[in-house]
Amino acid sequence: MVDDQIQKKEPETESQNQASGRGPVARFFYWSMVGSVWMIIGLLVFAVFLVRDLPDLGTLPPPGQQDRVEIRAENGALLASYGALYGQWLEYDEIPPIMIKAIVSIEDRRFFRHGGIDIWGIARAVVINLRSGSVRQGASTLTQQLAKNLFLSRERTLKRKLQEFLLSLWLEETFDKETILAIYLNRVYFGSGTYGIDAASLKYFGHSARTLNLAEAALLAGLVKAPTRYAPTRNIDLAHQRAAVVLGAMRENGDITMEARERAVAQPARLSSKYLGGDIRYYTDWVMARLDKFVKRGHQPLIVFTSLDLNAQMAAETSIERSFLAGPEDVKSGQVALVSMASDGALKAMVGGRSYAESQFNRATSALRQPGSAFKTFVYLAAMENGHRPDDFLVDEPITVDGWTPQNFSGRYLGRKSLRDGFALSLNTMAVQLSELIGREKVKDIAIRLGITSNIRAHPSLALGTSEVTPIEMATAYAVIANGGYVVEPYAILEIRSGEGDLLFRRQPAENVRILSEVVVLRMLDIMEAVFDYGTGRRAKIDRPSAGKTGTSQDYRDAWFIGFTSDLVTSVWVGNDDGSPTARITGGGLPADIWSDYMLEAHVGKPVRNLIIGDLAVRP
């Protein structure tokens, strides 16, 4: 019975016996050792989890390679490259010492003294940020920045930060400081699609990074913090301000003297005149903006073949420069846009401003300006559709519509005139009379039908072009006439291939959709040719049959010439970006000069042909 009352006990393990036989201190150390072992095992498992998707440093592709796009002309010539740009890989000994000093001074002064993680830098940043109450200073070392760059990701998670920490330590253990710095400078992003110091130097300065001077090195080093914000392509003044900060850091670090700093600030880096790729970028930017409509960009390089004619493009740029230089002094500060296309809408040349380097705003495709009398083409088209003929007469005399009294440009009235004369001489009162006689809504509708997508107001002044449009819209609308009355949609992309040459897209011929009758087109060509013969466009007359119209908005704010031959339809606009009056420029002046100069050059080698409408040839 006594045995039944005795509690049975499980046999103790050997370790428990050992532990129970020890004092509290011994037990503490024993369990600390056990805990440490499990902690190490846990850390190892966690480390395996972190490193399992770290990049293979031996097989990393160049950064941004998957986003590279090449834009080529119709003959295959390279026009521009978008995405990553690369120069040569430079070894540490090939990088100018002044560049090394610049990047270290502004990004990581203790680079050659820390082991990848700068504890003192972190502490200093914490103190500065606490004092300011905001994040004013970071503490990432160049090694950490390289680790982050190798990931090719902007992801901000604890896991990614720990991976960056591990990779930084691995980089420091595997490579010497010079190699780490060389890898960094050959991979870091310097803005404007440039990866690596040599590509950036070639892009901005037009020479290899091997010959960088102090001012140039300071500008490049300053870009690393915020390459998009500080890139010279975006704001050259801001880039120079940032370079001055780098020079100040170099002076504080003892890398340069005060005199050297002051000289570099006073004489900042000069950019290559072609660092933006030239004015062709107005065209290629327009192409890039439409690329996603045809292919999914994904992660592969693309080659885009376009309809651009290099000879026509060169003629456009040369004609504009030549015409502006020949103009009066107060004309030289104005702006310009030119769009030239085949009658089916294939864009052959485009100039969106006087200088792409100074302004990337594409006036050819985006500037909304009043077309003035160039809009009268839609009024007369509506009239021809409603049964009027070029030899019909109206009386050019003062009229008043809804309290508004339009006046002719000359201030005189010519009495009874044919519609042909009214169009050729650009008589305002006749255009308004026609618009009111036919109905403004019909004028508006035909403009929309021909490709005007901007908002058009059916005001009495509609006939005189007071609704704003873009140069490419006007060229497209006139191209419908040049195309025999068939619908036209401007295009540039002919074919898209992958980097390996696989065909991804090829443009198919557009379906012929007639929107103007052949009779209407023939009547319009009749009156549009008269503009060159004895009308407002006499200065634009060239060596072959042409049709077109001048346009000048109120107070000489906008001046236009739009016309076409059997080969090309070209729209030219001249004015000021702020809408201020020009130096009394009219459509029959500077725009007509640019148009004729360009068209003569662009037609070199092309046979003289009549304006072709279907199977009919319109005699000049």
Sequence and secondary structure as in RCSB ss.txt:
>XXXX:A:sequence
MVDDQIQKKEPETESQNQASGRGPVARFFYWSMVGSVWMIIGLLVFAVFLVRDLPDLGTLPPPGQQDRVEIRAEN
GALLASYGALYGQWLEYDEIPPIMIKAIVSIEDRRFFRHGGIDIWGIARAVVINLRSGSVRQGASTLTQQLAKNL
FLSRERTLKRKLQEFLLSLWLEETFDKETILAIYLNRVYFGSGTYGIDAASLKYFGHSARTLNLAEAALLAGLVK
APTRYAPTRNIDLAHQRAAVVLGAMRENGDITMEARERAVAQPARLSSKYLGGDIRYYTDWVMARLDKFVKRGHQ
PLIVFTSLDLNAQMAAETSIERSFLAGPEDVKSGQVALVSMASDGALKAMVGGRSYAESQFNRATSALRQPGSAF
KTFVYLAAMENGHRPDDFLVDEPITVDGWTPQNFSGRYLGRKSLRDGFALSLNTMAVQLSELIGREKVKDIAIRL
GITSNIRAHPSLALGTSEVTPIEMATAYAVIANGGYVVEPYAILEIRSGEGDLLFRRQPAENVRILSEVVVLRML
DIMEAVFDYGTGRRAKIDRPSAGKTGTSQDYRDAWFIGFTSDLVTSVWVGNDDGSPTARITGGGLPADIWSDYML
EAHVGKPVRNLIIGDLAVRP
>XXXX:A:secstr
 HHHHS       HHHHHHHTS HHHHHHHHHHHHHHHHHHHHHHHHHHHHTT   TTS   TTGGG EEEE TT
S EEEEES B      GGGS HHHHHHHHHHH TTTTTSSSS HHHHHHHHHHHHHHTS       HHHHHHHHH
HT     HHHHHHHHHHHHHHHHHS HHHHHHHHHHHSB STTBBSHHHHHHHHHSS GGG  HHHHHHHHHHSS
SHHHH TTT HHHHHHHHHHHHHHHHHTTSS HHHHHHHHHS     TTTT  TTHHHHHHHHHHGGGTS  TTS
 EEEEE   HHHHHHHHHHHHHHHHHS GGGTT EEEEEEE TTSBEEEEE SS TTT    HHHH  B  GGGG
HHHHHHHHHHTT  TT EEEE    BTTB    TTS   EEEEHHHHHHTT HHHHHHHHHHH HHHHHHHHHHT
T  S     GGGGGT S B HHHHHHHHHHHHTTSB    B EEEEEETT  EEEE       B S HHHHHHHH
HHHHHHHHTSTTGGG  SS  EEEEEE GGG EEEEEEE SS EEEEEEE TT    SS  TTTHHHHHHHHHHH
HHTTTS    EEETTEEE  
